[in-house]
Structure formats: structure tokens, C-alpha cells
Amino acid sequence: MLSLKPRSLSALIALALIAPAANAAPTCPANVLAQPKTNQLYVLYPTVTTPFPSIGPSTSAAPFNVADLDPVVGSTTTLRNRITDFIVDDYCEFNVKINPVTALPSPTEPRWQIVAVGSDTAGSLFGQAQAVDTNDADPQDYARVWAKSFKDTYGAAGQPLNGIGSTLERWSTAIGTTTSHEAAHNYGAAHGHSAPRPTEDAQNWHIMATGSTGLTGEMRAARNRHFSDTEYEILGHNVGLNTKTLHNWDFVNPNNTNANKMRIKLLSTSNSLSINWWYNGSESPWQNPTVTYTGGTQNFQGNVYYVHNLDFVTAKPWSGPTAGVVMPAAPFHTGASFAGSASVIVFDVQLFNGATLLPLAPRLAGYDAGDIDVASGAFNLNFFNTNPAAGALELSEVQIFRSPRMLDISAMMRDGRPVDVRGQPVEFHSSSIIRKQIVADRLQIPLGKLTDPRTVDIVYKPEDCPQGAKGASRQGPGDHASGEIKYCHKGNALSLFPNTYTYLVANVIQPNATYWDPRLRKFVQGPQQNTIYYQVGGVVPDLNRNGQDDLIDIRTGVSKDEDRNGVPDDARPAQ
């Protein structure tokens, strides 16, 4: 039985306590944006008055025109594009595709919403969604943003969007973040979810903050807000994550020859893999890795997988003396991440000098994305010895961190500061250590049980949907300059299982490795360490495959759980 030992987070939290920066919007990488996504978010900037479902005071959306706001900020097209940039960046890590359009679309996809951004006004109401759609149960939604409300509220002399405060960036920040805010309501996020957790930045740095939380006009214009931990975890559950797995590695070249290419063999349940982010820091000799399906399959551990090659070959300057070249016995660091939900097993590593395969390569334990045991309700991640003939491997230490959001891939390295893709500090929910485990064939690492508490588990009660509240009918929550529109909460808001992301750092020891010793100028034998830095996204447990989280099925009586292990009885195989 593996024992989990608690680990102090004080050092990591101390590293994470930094002040957020204003208007430091990231650019979501093009290859991340290009990935296919299930949820379509149409941002409508009408060019003519357009009939639209009744939301707030409006039954139509006025044309979006910068002349109705402040023409000094640039053209309508320029403002529209910059607003879209903010929305794209806000949803970069999620399974949501942003589609800017100028005419009302007729979506054919099963899951979509349309947010109309017009230059009309609703006084001090900036935006409104149809509902706080808990678990995104309604797959098709609408919302409104009234851009001229910002001018009416904050455009007078001395106000945040007047004079020197009236800039492209400030108008785009205010309108873009409000659009993301209203879309998130339709995806299940509420104003209260903007409340910070301990050590998280202040509430009014979060996208679901509003007038009742103290959000001012200056904050709306100046702050590139982001989703809070709670908002992020709810969205991850409701719309899904864009990146399933992220991998970084510390390697050493064991040869007495330079290496200028590395290939990692991958096994996947899909014949199509796409790279999202990759490590591009100073410790890597290569950039722009590629992944290619070989056309073949392989049987492994009783399953058939598609075989892919992950190649690192494009040289770049790095901490070594020569771009793209790893000298004998030199350490290096590299990594990549993969889109979608397909399982990926890291299987084998090869090093090359030109077209010549080098005789030695770093040896890793293979590993997968984990799975739920239907019999017990346990979630286990597996490490594999992919070459038993070469001898057993040892995991000298596996650190497990339970994270509310995705770490930036550049943070996945020794002594890396835990930050997300925006540079915001990440506070782990908890952590543990597993020490000295032997990988002879397969080693299971327990990451959780279905009966474990979710990090977000909000059960709404009848009093959370008072009579006359917005959302009790067709009208939903609004983003106001001040005060609060009461709205209806129903159902159960959850995070993914076992966590939104689980981050593992595993030291892999090959006890009897052969490697070049530059001091002795000969090959020697002995232990050699490589390190795996690995993030894996959580799942929505749906073992009975009815399209709903099993926890909700059990709570609402849709399914029974007689043995109380979190597995719906109707998901069990017949005995």
C-alpha cells in the first residue's frame, strides 16, 4: 500500500504572493486557438439594428459603432478586434471557441451561445445573461452587452473613460471583460464565485466581480481581470479544459557524442494528437516541437494504442554553448502539452546526432492520464516500465500537487514558481509525497476516490432562488455599476474530479545506467536520474454514461450507490 505523506506549501505559497499587473493581457497561442472545441461562443457586433431575444430592457441590438462611444480611440474594426482579443485570452484554457461575427448567426453546433455587443445603452447596466446556467445544462444561450452604458456612466468629464482615460485599451478592457463575464454566467458562473480564496488576489481582480463587490469604473477600464480559482474550476467542469496533459522533463545526454534531436514515442487512444503549449525557456535547446502519427498501432498492457512521434529538432539559443546541440553528459529541459481529452502514454526516448540514432538515451518510466476503477471508485495514475529487459526503475520521490488551475508550462521545472499562463500565482489545494517506489512492470499512484470532497461543491437551496429573482423567469443576472440584481441559483455547482489539474513531479532513477563521465573521460555504470513534470486535467465522472456528473445522479436519486463508493450502481458490470 502506498502511503501519502503531507507536504508543507509554505515555500510555494510564499513564492506565489506577488501583486497582479494591470493590462498585462497574454496572447493565446495560435496553435491553442486552432484546436477544435465543443462550445461555440459567438460575439455579435451588429452593423445594423438586429432583432435579439428579450434581455434586460432590449429586444434588439443596436449597431456597434465607435462613433457612439468615442471616435478618438480608433476605428470600429480596431476596437472590435481588440475587445475580441480580451475575450479570447479570458477563455484560452477552456473548451470554448470565440467567433466574432457582424450578423446574427444561425448556429448548427449542439452547444453555443451568442453575446450581442451593441452601441445602445441600458443606463448603468452594462451586460446581462439569460441565467446562471448551473452545469451549463442549457446548451444554447443568449446574453447582451450595452457598450454605450459605459459612456453614459463613465464618459463624462473627469470620469474613467473620458479625456486621457479614453483609450483603445481601456474601452476594450471594459467591454471585453464584461462580455466574458456575461458569457460565464451562461456557463454557470455567478457573481459570488468572484470571492477570493486565502492568498488569492482581491475580488475585484476577478471577472465575475460587479458593482456590488465594489468594482469601480476605473477598475473596469484599467484592470485586465481574470477568472478566480472558483470561477475557473466551475468553468473547467461545465465547458471542459482545452489542454488535457502537459509534460516537461529534465534529461541528461548519456552519450559521448553531441545530440541535436530528441524523439519521444507516444501511445494514444487517438490517431490524431495536437500540441498546445511547449516549453520555450532557456533550458531547452529546441523549439516548435512536432507530433506525427506513424500510421502504426501497438499493444500495451492489454490495450491497442496509436503510435506517435514527438520530435524536438528545431534549434534555438539556450543555456548551452551551441543552439540546438546538447553536449555529452549535459543536462537539458524540454516539454510539450496536448489538446483534447485523448489519453497519452509517454513510452520511450531516443537521441540523435543528425540522422544517426545514438546508442544511449535517457530512460523514463512511462505514464498515463489515469482512470477510475469502476469496482472501487478509486482514481489511479499508472507508471509503467516500458522496457523490463533493461531492469526495474525506481521512483525516488513523487510529489503530488492538487491545483485549481493550469500551471504555465514554463513553471513546470525544478524550483519553478507556481504561476498560470497570465503570470498569476497559483495556490495549490494540497500536496503530498510518495517515496521510493519500484517500477518493475506497472505501479499505480492513487490520486483520489470518488467519495473525496470536490474542491467546489455548492448545493443551491430554494432560498437561493427567491420569488421574482432574475433567472427564475427568462431574464438573468446583470452586471451593474452599483448594487446587485438578485438572480436565481439552482442545482449543484461542481469542480472536476479529482482536481481541476493534478501536478506531479517524479524523480526517475535508472539504477544501472551506462553514461559518459566527462571527468573520467569514459563510460561508467551507476544510478542516473531524470525528472518528469506532469500536469493532468480532471474529469467529469460519468460512469453510467448518461451525460451528467455521477455525483449529481447519486444526490438527486437518478442512480443508487448502495455501497457508498461514489460509483452509480447502474454503472457496474453485471455480476
LUMKOL-834839 format. One record per residue (C-alpha): x, y, z negated; residue in one letter. Coordinates in Angstrom, 1 decimal. Layout:
REM LUMKOL-834839
u	v	w	res
X	Y	Z	A
...
//
This chain:
REM LUMKOL-834839
u	v	w	res
0.0	0.0	0.0	M
1.4	3.4	1.0	L
1.4	5.9	-1.9	S
0.8	9.6	-1.2	L
2.8	12.0	-3.4	K
1.7	15.6	-3.8	P
3.9	18.3	-2.4	R
4.2	21.9	-3.5	S
3.1	24.5	-1.0	L
4.6	27.5	-2.8	S
7.6	27.9	-0.4	A
5.4	27.6	2.7	L
2.8	30.0	1.4	I
5.5	32.5	0.4	A
6.8	32.4	4.0	L
3.3	32.9	5.3	A
2.5	36.1	3.3	L
3.1	38.8	5.9	I
1.0	41.8	6.9	A
-1.1	41.4	10.1	P
-0.2	43.7	13.1	A
-2.7	45.9	14.9	A
-3.4	45.4	18.6	N
-0.9	42.6	19.0	A
-3.1	40.6	21.4	A
-1.5	37.5	22.7	P
-1.8	36.4	26.3	T
-3.4	32.9	26.5	C
-1.0	30.9	28.8	P
-2.3	30.4	32.4	A
-2.0	26.6	32.2	N
-4.1	26.6	29.0	V
-6.8	28.7	30.8	L
-6.7	26.4	33.8	A
-7.8	23.3	31.7	Q
-11.4	22.1	32.3	P
-13.7	22.9	29.5	K
-17.1	21.8	28.4	T
-18.5	25.1	27.2	N
-19.0	27.9	29.6	Q
-19.2	31.5	28.3	L
-20.4	33.9	30.9	Y
-19.7	37.6	30.1	V
-22.1	39.6	32.3	L
-21.1	43.1	33.2	Y
-24.1	44.2	35.3	P
-23.7	46.5	38.3	T
-27.4	47.2	38.4	V
-30.2	47.1	35.8	T
-30.7	43.4	35.2	T
-33.7	41.7	33.5	P
-32.5	39.7	30.5	F
-34.1	37.7	27.7	P
-35.5	40.0	25.0	S
-32.8	40.5	22.3	I
-32.9	43.4	19.8	G
-34.6	46.4	21.4	P
-33.8	45.4	25.0	S
-35.5	43.3	27.7	T
-32.9	44.2	30.3	S
-29.2	45.0	30.5	A
-28.1	48.4	31.9	A
-25.1	48.6	34.4	P
-21.7	48.5	32.8	F
-20.0	51.8	33.8	N
-17.1	53.5	32.2	V
-18.6	56.9	33.1	A
-21.3	56.3	30.5	D
-18.6	55.8	27.8	L
-15.5	57.9	28.6	D
-14.1	58.0	32.1	P
-10.7	59.1	30.8	V
-9.9	55.5	29.8	V
-9.7	54.4	33.4	G
-11.9	52.7	35.9	S
-14.9	50.4	35.2	T
-12.9	47.5	36.6	T
-9.9	48.2	34.4	T
-12.0	48.4	31.3	L
-14.0	45.3	32.2	R
-10.8	43.3	32.7	N
-9.2	44.4	29.5	R
-12.3	43.6	27.5	I
-12.3	40.1	29.0	T
-8.6	39.7	28.0	D
-9.6	40.1	24.4	F
-12.4	37.6	24.7	I
-10.1	35.1	26.5	V
-7.5	35.4	23.8	D
-10.0	35.0	21.0	D
-11.2	31.7	22.4	Y
-7.8	30.5	23.7	C
-7.6	27.5	21.3	E
-11.2	26.3	21.9	F
-13.0	24.3	24.4	N
-14.6	27.4	25.9	V
-14.1	28.8	29.4	K
-14.6	32.6	29.8	I
-16.3	33.5	33.0	N
-16.6	37.3	33.7	P
-19.4	38.0	36.2	V
-21.2	41.1	37.6	T
-24.6	39.4	38.4	A
-26.8	37.2	36.3	L
-25.6	33.6	36.8	P
-27.7	30.5	37.1	S
-25.5	28.0	35.3	P
-25.7	24.4	36.2	T
-23.4	23.1	33.4	E
-25.1	21.5	30.4	P
-23.5	23.8	27.8	R
-23.4	27.5	28.4	W
-24.2	31.0	27.1	Q
-24.5	34.4	28.7	I
-23.5	37.6	26.8	V
-24.6	40.7	28.7	A
-22.4	43.8	28.1	V
-24.2	46.9	29.4	G
-23.7	50.7	29.0	S
-27.0	51.0	27.3	D
-27.5	51.8	23.6	T
-29.2	50.4	20.6	A
-28.2	53.2	18.2	G
-25.8	51.8	15.6	S
-26.5	48.2	16.7	L
-23.5	47.0	18.8	F
-24.5	43.5	19.5	G
-27.0	40.7	18.8	Q
-27.2	37.0	19.4	A
-30.2	34.7	19.5	Q
-29.3	32.8	16.3	A
-26.6	31.4	14.1	V
-26.8	28.2	16.0	D
-25.5	25.7	13.4	T
-23.5	22.9	15.0	N
-24.3	24.6	18.3	D
-27.4	22.4	18.5	A
-28.9	24.6	21.3	D
-26.6	24.1	24.3	P
-27.9	27.2	26.1	Q
-27.9	30.7	24.5	D
-28.0	34.4	25.2	Y
-26.6	37.5	23.5	A
-26.3	41.2	24.1	R
-23.6	43.9	23.6	V
-24.6	47.6	23.8	W
-21.4	49.4	24.8	A
-22.9	52.9	24.6	K
-23.8	52.3	21.0	S
-20.0	52.7	20.3	F
-20.1	56.1	22.0	K
-23.3	57.1	20.1	D
-21.8	56.0	16.7	T
-18.1	56.7	17.1	Y
-17.7	59.0	20.1	G
-18.3	62.4	18.6	A
-15.5	64.9	17.8	A
-13.3	63.5	15.0	G
-14.6	60.0	15.4	Q
-12.5	56.9	16.2	P
-13.4	56.8	20.0	L
-13.0	60.5	20.7	N
-10.0	62.6	21.8	G
-6.7	60.8	21.3	I
-8.7	57.8	19.9	G
-10.5	57.3	23.2	S
-8.1	54.9	25.0	T
-8.4	51.9	27.1	L
-7.0	49.7	24.4	E
-9.3	51.0	21.7	R
-12.5	50.8	23.7	W
-11.5	47.3	24.9	S
-10.7	46.1	21.4	T
-14.1	47.3	20.0	A
-16.3	46.0	22.8	I
-14.3	42.8	23.4	G
-14.2	41.7	19.7	T
-17.9	42.4	19.4	T
-18.6	40.2	22.4	T
-16.5	37.4	20.8	S
-18.5	38.0	17.6	H
-21.9	37.6	19.2	E
-20.8	34.5	21.2	A
-19.5	32.9	18.0	A
-23.0	33.4	16.4	H
-24.4	31.3	19.2	N
-21.7	28.7	18.5	Y
-22.6	28.5	14.8	G
-20.5	31.2	13.0	A
-22.1	33.6	10.5	A
-21.1	36.9	9.0	H
-20.4	35.3	5.7	G
-17.8	33.0	7.3	H
-15.5	36.0	7.6	S
-14.8	35.9	3.8	A
-11.1	35.2	3.3	P
-9.6	32.2	1.5	R
-6.8	32.7	-1.0	P
-3.7	34.2	0.7	T
-5.6	34.8	3.9	E
-5.7	38.3	5.3	D
-8.5	40.6	4.4	A
-12.1	40.0	5.5	Q
-12.2	42.9	7.9	N
-9.4	41.5	10.0	W
-11.8	38.7	10.9	H
-14.1	38.6	14.0	I
-17.3	37.8	12.1	M
-16.9	40.8	9.8	A
-19.6	43.5	10.3	T
-20.8	46.8	8.8	G
-22.0	45.1	5.5	S
-18.5	43.8	4.9	T
-17.0	47.3	5.1	G
-15.9	47.2	8.8	L
-15.4	50.8	9.9	T
-15.3	52.3	13.4	G
-11.5	52.8	13.1	E
-11.2	49.1	12.2	M
-13.3	48.1	15.2	R
-11.2	50.2	17.6	A
-7.7	49.6	16.1	A
-7.7	46.0	14.9	R
-7.3	43.0	17.1	N
-9.3	40.8	14.8	R
-9.1	37.1	14.8	H
-11.2	34.2	13.6	F
-10.9	33.5	9.9	S
-10.0	30.0	8.7	D
-13.6	29.1	8.0	T
-14.8	30.6	11.4	E
-12.0	28.7	13.2	Y
-12.9	25.4	11.5	E
-16.6	25.7	12.3	I
-15.9	26.6	15.9	L
-13.5	23.6	16.2	G
-16.3	21.3	15.1	H
-19.0	22.9	17.2	N
-17.3	23.6	20.5	V
-14.2	21.5	20.3	G
-10.4	22.2	20.4	L
-8.6	22.9	23.6	N
-5.4	21.1	22.6	T
-5.6	17.6	21.0	K
-1.9	16.9	20.3	T
1.3	19.0	20.0	L
4.7	17.3	19.9	H
8.1	18.7	19.0	N
11.3	16.7	18.4	W
14.8	17.1	17.0	D
17.2	14.9	19.1	F
20.9	14.3	19.3	V
22.6	13.2	22.5	N
24.3	9.9	21.5	P
26.4	9.6	24.8	N
30.0	10.7	25.6	N
28.6	12.4	28.7	T
26.6	15.6	29.2	N
22.8	15.2	29.6	A
20.9	17.6	31.8	N
17.5	15.9	32.0	K
15.2	14.1	29.5	M
12.3	11.8	30.3	R
9.7	10.7	27.7	I
7.5	7.8	28.6	K
3.9	8.3	27.5	L
0.9	5.9	27.3	L
-2.5	7.4	27.6	S
-6.2	6.3	27.8	T
-6.5	8.8	30.7	S
-4.8	8.7	34.1	N
-4.6	12.5	34.1	S
-2.7	14.5	31.5	L
-2.2	18.3	31.4	S
0.4	20.3	29.5	I
-0.9	23.3	27.5	N
1.9	24.8	25.4	W
5.6	23.8	25.3	W
8.4	24.7	23.1	Y
10.4	27.5	24.8	N
12.7	28.6	21.9	G
16.4	28.9	21.7	S
17.0	25.4	20.5	E
15.8	23.9	23.8	S
17.9	23.6	26.9	P
14.9	23.2	29.2	W
11.6	25.0	30.1	Q
8.5	24.3	32.1	N
8.2	20.5	31.5	P
6.0	18.4	33.8	T
3.9	15.4	33.2	V
3.2	12.9	36.0	T
1.1	9.8	36.2	Y
3.3	7.0	37.5	T
0.4	5.0	39.1	G
1.0	2.1	36.7	G
-0.5	0.7	33.6	T
0.9	-1.1	30.5	Q
-0.4	-3.5	28.0	N
0.5	-2.4	24.4	F
-0.9	-3.5	21.1	Q
-3.8	-5.3	22.8	G
-4.9	-2.3	24.9	N
-4.2	-1.2	28.5	V
-2.8	2.3	29.0	Y
-1.9	4.5	31.9	Y
1.8	5.3	32.1	V
3.0	8.9	32.4	H
6.4	10.5	32.6	N
7.0	13.8	30.6	L
10.1	15.3	32.3	D
12.3	18.1	30.9	F
14.7	19.2	33.7	V
14.4	23.0	34.4	T
17.4	24.6	32.9	A
17.2	27.7	30.7	K
19.7	29.6	28.4	P
19.7	28.2	24.9	W
21.9	27.9	21.8	S
24.2	25.5	23.5	G
27.1	26.8	25.7	P
25.5	25.9	29.1	T
21.9	26.3	30.3	A
20.2	23.0	30.8	G
23.1	20.9	29.5	V
23.4	19.0	26.2	V
26.9	18.1	25.4	M
27.9	14.8	23.8	P
26.8	14.5	20.2	A
25.0	17.9	20.4	A
21.6	18.4	18.7	P
18.7	19.9	20.6	F
15.0	20.5	20.1	H
12.1	20.3	22.6	T
8.4	19.8	22.8	G
5.1	19.9	24.6	A
1.3	19.7	24.0	S
-1.6	18.1	25.9	F
-5.1	19.3	26.7	A
-8.3	17.4	26.2	G
-9.2	14.5	23.9	S
-7.4	11.6	25.5	A
-5.2	9.5	23.2	S
-1.4	9.8	23.9	V
1.2	7.4	22.6	I
4.8	8.6	22.7	V
6.6	5.5	23.8	F
10.3	5.9	24.9	D
13.0	8.4	25.6	V
15.6	8.5	28.4	Q
18.5	10.9	29.1	L
20.1	11.6	32.5	F
23.1	13.2	34.0	N
21.9	14.2	37.4	G
20.2	11.2	38.8	A
22.2	8.8	36.6	T
20.4	7.2	33.7	L
22.7	7.4	30.7	L
23.2	4.2	28.7	P
22.1	5.7	25.3	L
19.1	7.7	24.3	A
17.6	9.0	21.0	P
15.3	6.3	19.6	R
11.9	7.3	18.3	L
9.1	5.4	16.7	A
6.0	5.5	19.0	G
2.9	7.1	17.5	Y
-0.7	7.7	18.5	D
-3.5	10.2	17.6	A
-5.1	7.9	15.0	G
-8.5	6.3	14.8	D
-11.4	5.5	12.4	I
-11.7	1.9	11.2	D
-15.4	1.1	11.6	V
-15.2	-1.6	8.9	A
-13.8	0.7	6.1	S
-14.3	4.3	7.2	G
-10.5	5.0	6.9	A
-8.7	7.2	9.4	F
-5.2	5.9	10.1	N
-2.4	7.1	12.4	L
-0.1	4.5	13.7	N
3.6	4.4	14.2	F
5.0	1.7	16.5	F
8.3	0.0	17.1	N
8.2	0.1	20.9	T
11.5	-1.9	21.2	N
11.5	-4.6	18.4	P
14.5	-6.3	20.1	A
16.6	-3.2	19.1	A
15.8	-3.7	15.4	G
13.4	-2.1	13.0	A
13.2	1.7	12.4	L
12.9	3.5	9.2	E
10.7	6.5	8.4	L
12.8	8.0	5.6	S
10.1	10.6	4.9	E
6.8	11.6	6.4	V
5.4	15.0	5.3	Q
1.6	15.4	6.0	I
0.1	18.9	6.1	F
-3.7	19.5	6.4	R
-4.2	22.7	8.4	S
-7.3	24.8	9.0	P
-6.0	25.9	12.5	R
-3.4	25.1	15.1	M
0.2	26.0	14.4	L
2.1	27.7	17.2	D
4.3	25.1	18.8	I
7.4	27.3	18.1	S
6.6	26.9	14.4	A
7.0	23.1	14.6	M
10.6	22.8	13.7	M
12.8	22.4	10.6	R
12.3	25.4	8.3	D
9.7	26.8	10.7	G
7.4	29.4	9.3	R
3.7	28.2	9.5	P
2.0	30.6	11.8	V
-0.6	30.3	14.5	D
-0.3	31.4	18.2	V
-1.0	35.0	17.1	R
1.7	35.1	14.5	G
-0.9	34.9	11.7	Q
0.3	33.0	8.7	P
-1.4	29.6	8.1	V
-2.2	28.3	4.7	E
-2.4	24.5	4.5	F
-5.3	23.0	2.6	H
-3.0	20.4	1.0	S
0.1	18.3	1.7	S
1.6	15.0	0.7	S
4.8	12.9	1.3	I
5.2	9.3	2.2	I
8.7	8.0	1.6	R
10.9	5.2	3.1	K
8.6	3.0	5.3	Q
9.9	0.3	7.7	I
8.5	0.2	11.2	V
9.1	-3.4	12.3	A
6.0	-3.6	14.5	D
3.2	-1.2	13.6	R
2.9	1.0	10.5	L
-0.4	2.6	9.5	Q
-0.3	6.0	7.9	I
-3.6	6.8	6.0	P
-4.8	10.4	6.8	L
-8.3	10.2	5.2	G
-11.6	8.4	4.6	K
-15.0	9.4	5.9	L
-16.1	9.8	2.3	T
-13.5	12.5	1.7	D
-14.9	16.1	1.4	P
-14.8	18.2	4.6	R
-12.9	21.5	4.3	T
-16.0	23.2	5.4	V
-19.3	21.7	4.3	D
-22.1	24.3	4.0	I
-25.6	22.9	3.5	V
-28.2	25.6	4.1	Y
-31.3	25.7	1.9	K
-34.8	27.1	2.6	P
-33.8	30.4	0.8	E
-31.1	30.9	3.4	D
-33.9	31.4	6.0	C
-36.2	33.9	4.3	P
-39.5	34.9	5.9	Q
-39.0	37.4	8.6	G
-35.3	36.8	8.9	A
-33.7	37.2	12.4	K
-33.3	33.7	13.9	G
-36.5	32.4	12.2	A
-38.0	33.6	15.5	S
-36.2	34.3	18.8	R
-34.3	37.3	17.5	Q
-30.9	36.6	15.9	G
-28.1	38.2	13.9	P
-26.8	41.7	14.8	G
-23.5	43.5	14.5	D
-24.4	46.8	12.8	H
-22.3	49.9	11.9	A
-23.6	49.5	8.4	S
-25.9	47.4	6.4	G
-26.9	43.9	7.3	E
-29.6	42.3	9.4	I
-30.9	39.4	7.5	K
-31.0	36.2	9.6	Y
-31.8	32.6	9.3	C
-29.3	29.8	8.4	H
-30.5	26.2	8.9	K
-28.8	22.8	8.8	G
-25.3	21.9	7.8	N
-22.1	23.7	8.9	A
-19.1	21.4	9.0	L
-15.4	21.2	9.9	S
-13.7	18.4	11.8	L
-12.6	15.2	10.2	F
-10.1	14.6	8.5	P
-8.9	18.2	9.1	N
-9.1	20.7	11.9	T
-5.4	19.8	12.5	Y
-3.1	17.4	10.7	T
0.6	18.3	11.0	Y
3.2	15.6	10.4	L
7.0	15.9	10.1	V
8.6	12.4	10.3	A
12.3	11.6	10.0	N
13.0	8.5	12.0	V
16.2	6.6	11.2	I
17.8	4.0	13.5	Q
19.9	2.1	11.0	P
22.3	0.5	13.5	N
22.6	3.2	16.3	A
25.5	3.4	18.6	T
26.6	7.0	19.2	Y
29.5	9.2	20.2	W
31.6	10.6	17.4	D
33.4	13.7	18.8	P
35.7	13.9	15.8	R
37.0	10.3	16.2	L
36.6	10.5	20.0	R
35.0	7.1	20.1	K
31.6	5.3	19.8	F
30.7	4.3	16.3	V
27.7	2.5	14.8	Q
25.6	3.6	11.9	G
22.4	5.4	11.0	P
21.2	8.2	13.3	Q
18.2	10.4	12.6	Q
15.7	12.0	15.0	N
12.7	14.0	13.8	T
9.1	14.1	15.0	I
7.0	17.3	14.5	Y
3.4	16.4	15.4	Y
0.0	18.1	15.3	Q
-3.2	16.2	16.0	V
-6.6	17.7	16.2	G
-9.5	16.4	14.1	G
-12.6	14.6	15.4	V
-16.4	14.7	15.1	V
-17.2	11.3	13.7	P
-19.9	9.8	15.9	D
-19.5	6.0	15.4	L
-23.2	5.3	16.3	N
-22.8	7.4	19.4	R
-26.0	9.5	19.1	N
-24.3	12.8	19.8	G
-24.4	14.0	16.1	Q
-21.8	14.0	13.3	D
-22.3	10.8	11.3	D
-22.2	12.8	8.0	L
-25.4	14.7	9.2	I
-27.0	11.4	10.3	D
-26.5	9.9	6.8	I
-27.6	13.0	4.9	R
-30.7	13.5	6.9	T
-31.8	9.9	6.8	G
-31.3	9.3	10.6	V
-28.8	6.5	9.6	S
-28.3	4.5	6.4	K
-25.0	3.9	4.7	D
-25.7	1.1	2.2	E
-22.0	0.6	1.2	D
-21.3	4.3	1.0	R
-18.1	4.3	3.1	N
-19.3	7.0	5.4	G
-19.9	4.7	8.3	V
-23.5	4.6	9.5	P
-24.9	1.1	9.2	D
-26.2	1.3	12.8	D
-22.6	1.7	14.0	A
-21.4	-1.6	12.5	R
-20.9	-4.5	14.8	P
-23.3	-7.4	14.3	A
-22.1	-9.9	11.8	Q
//
